[in-house]
């Protein structure tokens, strides 16, 4: 039964409300909002991860290259 002043979900008025339709409307809206929120969080997380990755790439490019360890140099000379 509908509350006074509240619209009914069926054409028959407050005495003929379809509770299944009411549940679909209520839960459907909540599911849409939840999906939108999930997509928003995923997009923000992806953008933040890409930003952090770009910063790490810049830092890695600025680092000087490491010299080869002497053991590798000795082993490569012996193979030649």
Secondary structure, DSSP 8 states (H G I E B T S, - for coil): ---TTS--SSTT-GGG--HHHHHHHHHHHHHHHHHHHHHHHHHHHHHHHHHHHHHHHHHHHHS------HHHHHHHHHH-
